[in-house]
Amino acid sequence: MTIDDRPRIVGGGPKKLLYTVDTIRRMGVGKAAKALTARNACKACAYGMGGQQGGMTNELGEFPSVCNKSVQAQSTDIQPAIPNEAFLHPLSDLQQLSGREMEKLGRLNTPLFKAAGADRFEPVNWDFAIAHAAARLRTTDPDRSFFYSSGRSSNEAGFVFQLLARAWGTNNVNNCSYYCHQATSEGLGSTIGKGTATVELEDLTGADLIFVIGANPSSNHPRFIHMLKHCRDRGGDVIVINPAREPGLVKFAVPKSPTSMLSGGTEIASDYLQPRIGTDIWLLKGLMKAILAMGAEDRAFIAAHTANFHELEADLAGLSMEEIQSKTGTSIA
């Protein structure tokens, strides 16, 4: 399948640079520099930001390695506190704001309390908040509680949080990252024996073929686009499988590449498959069936590292390409 009817919209480009510069201006250059050079991972996508060495450097030592999403995440954390005037408005007013407008109101720097029957949140002092929480805890069975935190919290905050739960008498502790990724961890763990990624960033530097399935790195992980661009630059292929057609996965003007910027963008996807939603298994079976039809499978690898391949082979033999293409709405040739 080839990419045709390319969209006019190009991912990245000057607009990303201008957004980043404007965000840094609003943050303050000093605060932005301190945040972006801290010893940390990227707050947006967990790419390296220099780790213990600090500085906008990824795991391969590339500098500068930063994107607008990282700057955006940092700006949210260090923006001024929400002005007290905002809490004079009833909930009905706040409900009219978009998520972006709510976020731009500022950070929470004081506890909020909504009394039964009240139509708004009110700022309260910490003594009241702690006393109220303690009173509610005393009337609750620890076994019927659940402590739920943000996956973006610091390790230190997470450690203290779970200590509080255990001291109170429960180990029902979790965070949002678990719910985002647990299905993946279970699936990978039960098939390949490991619940996390089996590759490192360095592995991609020599890859000749990269599949991007159901992901949107151009929007959420722009730094990964560099790896896809490098793959294309050295003659490799990038196969994107996504029901949605993301312009940035078709063409992306990489801000740190003058050539990419001046040329109007770099072609990212070699092929862009758009299966119907919910037919990804059908599509993957179609790809496997095509590999077997070409005799391109690595039998030695399969024998050494898989089990019950004959069952998969029999299942694929019972499917026709016409059926697969009808289910997925794509053409696999």
Long-range contacts (C-beta under 8 A, 24 or more apart in sequence): 1-271, 1-272, 1-273, 1-330, 1-331, 1-332, 1-333, 2-271, 3-250, 3-269, 3-270, 3-271, 3-272, 6-250, 6-251, 7-245, 7-247, 7-250, 7-251, 9-247, 10-247, 10-248, 10-251, 10-252, 10-253, 10-264, 10-265, 11-218, 11-219, 11-222, 11-225, 11-246, 11-247, 11-248, 11-249, 11-250, 11-251, 11-252, 11-253, 11-265, 11-268, 12-218, 12-222, 12-225, 12-248, 12-252, 12-253, 12-254, 12-255, 12-260, 12-265, 13-253, 13-255, 13-261, 13-265, 14-253, 14-261, 16-67, 16-68, 16-222, 16-255, 17-255, 19-68, 20-67, 20-68, 20-71, 23-68, 23-71, 23-72, 23-75, 24-71, 26-75, 27-71, 27-74, 27-75, 27-78, 27-79, 31-78, 32-71, 32-74, 32-75, 35-74, 35-77, 35-78, 36-66, 36-70, 36-71, 36-74, 42-66, 42-67, 42-69, 42-70, 42-73, 42-223, 43-70, 43-73, 43-74, 43-77, 43-152, 44-69, 44-70, 44-72, 44-73, 44-220, 44-221, 45-69, 45-70, 45-220, 45-221, 45-223, 45-224, 47-201, 47-221, 47-223, 47-224, 48-201, 58-201, 58-223, 59-200, 59-201, 59-202, 60-201, 60-202, 60-205, 62-226, 64-256, 65-223, 66-223, 67-222, 67-223, 68-222, 69-220, 69-221, 69-222, 76-103, 76-107, 77-107, 79-104, 79-106, 79-107, 80-106, 80-107, 81-106, 81-107, 81-108, 81-109, 81-110, 82-106, 82-107, 82-108, 82-109, 84-123, 87-112, 87-120, 87-121, 87-122, 87-123, 88-120, 89-120, 90-119, 90-120, 91-119, 91-120, 91-121, 92-119, 137-168, 142-168, 142-169, 142-170, 143-169, 143-170, 143-172, 145-170, 145-172, 146-172, 146-174, 147-172, 147-173, 147-174, 148-174, 148-175, 148-176, 149-173, 149-174, 149-175, 149-176, 150-175, 150-176, 151-175, 151-176, 151-177, 151-178, 151-180, 201-227, 204-230, 204-231, 205-230, 207-231, 207-236, 208-235, 208-236, 208-237, 209-236, 209-237, 209-238, 209-239, 210-236, 210-237, 210-238, 210-239, 211-239, 211-241, 212-238, 212-239, 212-240, 212-241, 212-242, 212-249, 212-269, 213-241, 213-242, 213-280, 214-241, 214-242, 214-280, 215-242, 216-242, 216-244, 216-246, 216-248, 216-249, 217-249, 218-246, 218-247, 218-248, 218-249, 218-252, 218-268, 219-246, 219-248, 225-252, 225-254, 225-268, 226-254, 226-256, 228-268, 229-254, 229-257, 229-260, 229-266, 229-268, 232-266, 232-267, 232-268, 232-270, 233-266, 237-270, 237-271, 238-268, 238-269, 238-270, 239-269, 239-270, 239-271, 239-273, 240-268, 240-269, 240-271, 240-272, 240-273, 241-273, 241-275, 241-280, 241-283, 242-272, 242-273, 242-274, 243-274, 243-275, 243-276, 243-277, 244-274, 245-272, 245-274, 273-330, 273-332, 274-329, 274-330, 275-328, 275-329, 275-330, 276-327, 276-328, 276-329, 279-327, 279-328, 279-329, 282-324, 282-327, 282-328, 283-324, 283-328, 283-330, 283-332, 285-315, 285-316, 285-319, 285-324, 286-319, 286-321, 286-324, 286-325, 286-328, 286-330, 286-332, 287-332, 288-312, 288-316, 289-316, 289-319, 289-321, 289-324, 290-321, 290-332, 290-333, 292-316
